[in-house]
Amino acid sequence: MHPLTFLCLASYEKGHDFLREAKRQGARVFLITSLSLKDTAEWPRESIDDTFYMPDQDKSWNRNDTLLAISHLARTQVIDRVVALDDFDLEMAASIREHLRIPGMGETTTRYFRDKLAMRMKAMEAGLNVPEFVHLLNDEKVHQFTERIPPPWVLKPRSMAGAIGIQLVHSREELHAADRMLGDQRSFFLVERFVSGDVCHVDSIVYDTEIRFAAASQYGYPPLDVSHRGGIFTSRLLERGSPDAEALLAKNERVLAAMGLLRGVSHTEFIKGDDGVLYFLETSARVGGAHIAELVEAATGLNLWGEWAKVEIAGGKSPYAPPVPAHDYAALLVSLARQEHPDTSAYADPEVVWRMQRPHHVGMIVKSPRRERVAELLEQYVERVKIDFATVAPPRDKPTN
């Protein structure tokens, strides 16, 4: 029996631990990545059998050229799995699977994990609470929405990741101005009621539609606030067994069942509104970004990237179960820094288990068996980082690498 061959797509540099674990599990690993990363990305080359570069425009690849290139590769290589390591690669991966008839998530299901309009409509069909929204398509329906739902509203691109490209709109005039700026691109956006509250996320491992692991966490400030107003990005695990954590895990299970995730990992976001209602915001078939994987690993010992590789290896043909998770608590802090190489050595508490190594960024993870100690350290560190390092930058309209 030949080893499984993984074709991993990464328009941006990420997924190192997936590549390492797939190789550790005995797979052959091919990486398709952006040509613009050729001289800068630090891939774990010892875990990659061959690397192929696609010409890109801001990390975007021509779909037809990519299909032709991979079809040419398939003349001499049997490809068993196609894996999208980034949110922006999901649709390309689905197209390749459909074209080569390789098992895995197809284009219809992928839409529910990439298209914010499709996932909201599917969530509503499943009876989940979703902030009122309207597709920015039909003028009359948009007018009715703005008559019925008072501002502020959130203007969202349907297929960006996280808070990228999202605008907070405070009046009908402001919405009309944004609409005019979009022109023919308006149908790629939706407008949603702004909900004030605490934004939470659930990070999951799914195997044969069963959630085998899930961790519930809460952001300090909503990512939209951090993106638009600056500030320090934080997230921390919620108290296990608490009403909020249990409600999030139950809602997450309903979301992933509705979207049809068969196998893989997911990062799903909710907001607990000031009205006490838990609303679905969005989901994805990928590991959460912004170092959330490191946060989950610190608290539980589970590396989501590595477990995802094991899920892909098992592929529904072999049993899969994650390791028994640890029950520590952890919190993550990330901020832009004024200094090119910020020195965090003064943050010397033994609970610090991870430090970010990236120019003009500061980031740390603290871990403890005691949730109260994690909360205490996070509060202290946020105030110190504001003074020692923090700066702000304009919101992004596209991802950075």
N, C-alpha and C positions, 0 to 999 in steps of 0.2 A: 504494500500500500504506500503510495507516494505521499510525502509530507504535504500538508495544506499550503497553498500559495496565497498570501495576502497581498492585495493591491491597495495600498493606503494613499489616500488623497489628502494633501495638506497645502492649501494655497497660502496659509500662514504657518509660521513655525510653532507647532505644538504637538503634543501626543508622544513625547519621548518615551514615557513609561509604557505606553501601549506597544510601541515598537520593540522595546526591550523584552517585555513579557511575552509577546508573540514569538520572538526568536527563542526565548527560554523554553517555551512550550513546544518547540520543534518545528515551527512554521518557517517557510521561506517568505521573506519580507521584501516586497518591492515598494518603493516610495515614489509617488508622482508629486512634484512640488513646483513652485513658481520659479521661473528662471531668475527673477530679480532677487531671490534669496540665495543664489548659488554661492556667492562669496561671503555671505554674512551669517547664514544659519549654522548652528552648531549641532547638527543631528548626531545621534548615537550610531555612528557609521559601522561600529562592530556588530550592530544588530540588524543591519540592512544589507540584503544581498545585492541589490542594485538600485540606483537612483536615476530617475528620469525627470527632465526639466521641461515644463510647458511655458512658452512665451506668454507673458501676462501684461495686462494693462491695469495697474493698481491692484494686483493679485487676482484679477479676473481673467479666466481662460475662455477662449473661443470654444463653444460646445462642440461644434462639428469637427474642428481640428482635434479636439481631445478624444472624441469617439474614434476618429480615424487612427490616431496614434496608438490608442489602446487596442483597437482591433488588430493593428499590425503586430503589436506585442503578443497578442493572443494566438497568432499563427504559430509561434514556437513555444509558448508557455501556457499551461493550463491554469487559469485563474479560478480559485475556489471561493474567495471572499473579496468583496469590495468594501472598504471601510473609509468613511469620511471622518477625518480627525478634527475638522472644524465645522461650525454651523454653516459656513458659506460653501462647503463642499457637499452638503447633503443632496442637493438637487442633481449635481453632476454625478454623484455616486449612483443615485437612483436611475438616471438615464443610462449609465454604463450597464447596470444590472439588467435593465429592460432590453437594451440592445444586444447584449451577449447572452441573455437568459440565464443569469447567475442568481442563485437564491439570495433573498434578502429583501429589505424594504423597497417597494416599488414607488413609482411617482405619485400615485394617489395617496398612499399613507404618508409619504414624505411631506406632502402639502400640509398635513395637519401639524407637523412639527416645524415648519418654516414660515407658513403664511399666517400672520396674525389674524386676518379676517376669517380664513377657513377654520382655524382652531377655535375662535370665538363662537362661530356658528355651530360647530360640532359640540362644544361645551354646553351651549344653550339647549341643543337637542337632547343632551344627556341630563338636563335638569339642574345644571350647575349655575350658581350665581355668577354673572358676568356684568361688569359696568356697562350701561347702555352705550351703544355704538352705532355708527352708520358708515357705510362704504362711501368714500368720496367719489361718487359716480353720478347719481341722478340728482339734478338740482332740486327738484321738489322734495325728495326724501331728505336731503341735507337741510333744506329750509325747515321742514317739519321737525327734524331733530333739534335744530337750534331754537325753535319756538317752544319745544316741549322741555328741553334740558337746559337749565341756565349755565352760563360759563362759570369757571374756566373749563375748557376742554383740552384734550390731549390729541395732537395730530401725530399719527404714527405711521412710519413706512411699514408695509406689510411683510417685508422680508429681510430687514436688518436684524442684528443681534443686540440683546441688552437694551441700553438706553440710547444707542447710536441713532442719530437722525430724528429723535423725538422732540417735538416742540410743544410748549405750554401756551395755549391761546386764550386770551382774556376777554375777547369781544367778537361780535359778528364781523365788524370791520377788519379786525386783525385776521380772522379766518378767511375772509374774502381776499385779503392781500396775499396771504400764504397760498391760497388756491390759485390765484392768478400767476404767482411765481412758478407754481408747479406745471401749469399749462397742460400739455397732453399727458404728463406723468401723473395726473391727479388720481387715476384709477388704481394706482399702486399704493394708495394711502387710505387710512380710515380715520375717523374722528370719534373720540371716546369721552364719556363723562369723566372728569377728574375726580378721583376718590382720595380723600385724605385719610391716612392711617398708617399702620405698620406693615411694611413689605416683608414677606417671609419666603423661604424657598425650601423645597424638598428635593434631595438628591438620592436617586434610586438606582438599583440594579434589578433588571427584569429578565426572567428566563421562562420561556414558554408561557407568556402572559402573566406569570406569577411574580409578584414583587418579593425578591429574595432578601433585599436590604433597602432600608430607607432611613434617612436622617433629616430631621426638621430643624431649620435654623431661622434666625431673624436678622435682617440688616439693621444697622444703627440708624442711618439716614437712608431714605429711599434712593436707589441708584439714579433716578431722574433728578433728584435734588442735587446729588453730588456732581452729576454730569453738567448741570446747568448753573449751579451757584458755587461750585467748588466745595471744598471741605474734605473730610477724611472718610474714606470708605471702610466700613466695618461690617462684620457679620459674626454671629456667635450661635452655638448650638442651644436650642431651647431645652428646658428641663424635661427629661424623659418621663413620660406618663402624665404630664400636665395636660389640662383640658385643651390648651392651644396646640400643643404638639400632637395630641391624639386627633384633633379635628383636622389638622393639616395632613396627617398621614392618611386619614380616611378619604378626604377630598382628592388627594393625590392618586389614590388607588382608582377612584372613579374617573379621573381625568385620563390616566394612561389606558384604562380599559376602553374608554370612549374613542380615544385616538387610534387605538389598535396597535400599540407597541408589543411586538412578539418577543423580541430579545434585544438586550442592549442596556444602555444607561440613559438616564434622563435627569434634566434639571428643570424643575417646574416652579413657577412663582405665583404667589397669592398675595392679596392685601387684606388685612383685617381692618375694615373701615371704621371710622369714628362712630358709625351707627351700629357697630358690633357684628356686622355681616362679614363673612369670609368670602371674598370674590376671587375667582380665577383670573389671572392676568395673562400668563403665557407658559408654554412648555417647549421642550426641545429634546431631540434624541442625540444627546452628546453630554460630555462631562462639562459641568459648570465652569465658566471662565473666572477671571479675576482671582485665581489661586484658591478657589473654593475646594478643589480636590485636595490641596494640602491641608486645608482646615478640617475636612472630613477625616483625612488620614490621621491627623494629630489626635483627634478625639476617639477614633474607633479602631485605628490600625489598618483599615482597609484602603488600599490604593485603587481608586475608581478606574483609572486608566488600565492598571494591570488586571483588575477583575473583568473589565470589558473585553480584554484580549482573551481571557479564559472562556468567557461566554461565547465569543466568536469561534474559538477552537471547538467547543462542545457542539455548537451549531444545531441543537435539538436532537442530536443523535447520541449524545452521552450525557450522563447526569452532571449537573453543576450545582454547587452550593458554595457560597462565600465562606471565608473563615469566620469563626465566632467573633463578633466585634467586641472591642474593649468598650468600657462605659465611662471614659473620661469626658471632660468638657473642654472646649477650646474656643478661642476667639481670634479673628483675623483683623488686621489693621493695615491699610495701604493708603499712601498719600504721595502726591507729587512733592518733590523736594527742591528747594532753592539751590542746594549744593549738587554738584555733579556726582560726587561719591559720598553720600551722607554717612557719618560715623555714628553708629547706634550702640557703641560699646558701653555707654553709660546706662543703657537699658539692660541691666545685668541680673535681673531676677532669674532664679533657676527655672521658672516656668516658661521662659522664652525657648521655644524649640525650633523656630525657623526664622530666618532673616532673608529679606529680598535682596538680590544682587542685580540691580538694574540702574543705569545712570539716571540721575534726577528723580529717583523714586526711593521711598522708604516703606518698608513693610515688615511686619512681624506677626508671628502666631504664638499665643500663650496657651498653655495646657495645664490642667490640674484635675484631680479627682473631684474637687469641690467647685461647683458652679459659682458659688459666691466669690471665691478667690479669682476666678476668671473675670467675672463682672467687675470686681474691684480693680484689677490690673488694667483692664480695657479702659475704664473710666480715667485712670491716672495717665495712661499712655497717650490717649487722645489729647488730653490737655497739654501734655509735654511736647508732643509732636507738633501741635499747632504753633508753639513758641520756637521750637528748635529747627524745624524743617519746612513746614507746610507752605505751599504756594498754590496758585490756581492757573488753569489754562482754559481757553475757549472750548465749548463743547464740540465734540467730534461729529462730523457728518459721514465718516467712514472709519473702519477699524485701523488701528496701528499695529505694527509688528515689533 
